[in-house]
Amino acid sequence: MAAYFDGIEKIQFEGADSNNPLSFKFYDANKILHGKTMAEHLRFCRLLLA
């Protein structure tokens, strides 16, 4: 299935003021909340989508 997404770049965090419809507005994977990054807090989401 990875070949299907070869032409698509990784979606980036651009902030709430971004006009790019294909960007994260509030999710910053590297932002630290309560001692963990957002990616660590939401790791279970990847398991649900797999």
C-alpha distance (Angstrom), angle and dihedral (degrees) to the residues before:
residue distance angle dihedral
M1 . . .
A2 3.83 . .
A3 3.81 90.3 .
Y4 3.81 89.2 63.6
F5 3.82 90.4 62.7
D6 3.82 98.5 40.9
G7 3.82 94.2 110.5
I8 3.82 94.5 49.0
E9 3.80 118.6 90.9
K10 3.79 123.1 -140.5
I11 3.82 111.7 -84.0
Q12 3.80 110.2 -111.8
F13 3.80 133.6 -149.5
E14 3.81 107.7 -112.7
G15 3.80 102.5 163.0
A16 3.79 135.3 -112.7
D17 3.82 93.7 -66.0
S18 3.81 94.5 58.2
N19 3.80 118.2 119.9
N20 3.81 91.5 -158.9
P21 3.84 107.8 110.7
L22 3.81 90.0 -159.0
S23 3.80 97.7 59.7
F24 3.77 136.2 89.9
K25 3.80 110.2 -105.2
F26 3.81 100.2 -173.8
Y27 3.81 106.8 9.5
D28 3.80 112.6 91.1
A29 3.81 107.7 172.8
N30 3.83 92.3 -156.6
K31 3.82 98.0 47.9
I32 3.80 111.7 112.7
L33 3.81 118.2 -131.4
H34 3.81 120.7 176.7
G35 3.81 91.9 -15.8
K36 3.82 97.0 -50.0
T37 3.77 132.8 85.1
M38 3.78 119.0 -111.3
A39 3.82 88.0 -111.5
E40 3.82 90.1 58.2
H41 3.81 92.4 48.0
L42 3.82 92.4 50.0
R43 3.80 98.3 39.1
F44 3.81 90.8 113.2
C45 3.82 89.4 64.4
R46 3.78 90.7 69.0
L47 3.81 89.1 54.2
L48 3.80 91.4 52.8
L49 3.81 92.2 51.2
A50 3.80 96.2 45.0
